[in-house]
Amino acid sequence: EPEVTQTPSHQVTQMGQEVILRCVPISNHLYFYWYRQILGQKVEFLVSFYNNEISEKSEIFDDQFSVERPDGSNFTLKIRSTKLEDSAMYFCASSENRPNSPLHFGNGTRLTVT
Amino acid sequence: AQSVTQLGSHVSVSEGALVLLRCNYSSSVPPYLFWYVQYPNQGLQLLLKYTTGATLVKGINGFEAEFKKSETSFHLTKPSAHMSDAAEYFCAVRGHSQGAQKLVFGQGTRLTINP
């Protein structure tokens, strides 16, 4: 069964550094998402992406964050200058072009900012 | 705006007992509803979904959920708990509009199974 893959599984970075989290969505999906989950807390929506542009973003997704689909397969989340509070699990998801289709999630990237 | 409330952040049951995880939603129109499971150090896996039609939906691993519009609920049940069911469970809602509709998650319920 096709799946969403995320790399790396764990990223450690120093405060103020830039990080790029990578995702390969399921190939025939058209909608892409990033969510994050701070340890022990709920899964929070960050951003959705369609047709090479952001569809919706949350208040968490400020100017430090950006997303890109640099080629036909990858979908990336960049954090320009990481803060301690960015430490979380980041999940990528994709879905088909139907509102009743579920989101398919990757296994996540655990980001630790020191 | 849509939202989901999961009653009980922790639920503990004995192996073989009934599992009941509660979820109530808030939406101006009947939404699409989902349950996801998260095993330790893993991603979110779809358990089941309700879109239209039959209000009792069956999912993987013996779980099922019933959509009750009058109660705005979508509770998850399993007749007999297994040790392997220990995980975090998330109820989620999605709107009907076309486009990249996001999933909105509840706070999650951690299910513990006692031997």
Interface residues (C-beta under 8 A of the other chain):
Chain A: V4 Y31 F32 Y33 K42 V43 E44 F45 S48 F49 Y50 S55 E56 F91 A93 S95 P99 N100 P102 L103 H104 F105 G106 N107 G108
Chain B: Y32 F34 Y36 Q42 G43 L44 Q45 L46 K49 T51 T52 F90 R94 G95 H96 S97 Q98 G99 A100 Q101 K102 L103 V104 F105 G106 Q107 G108
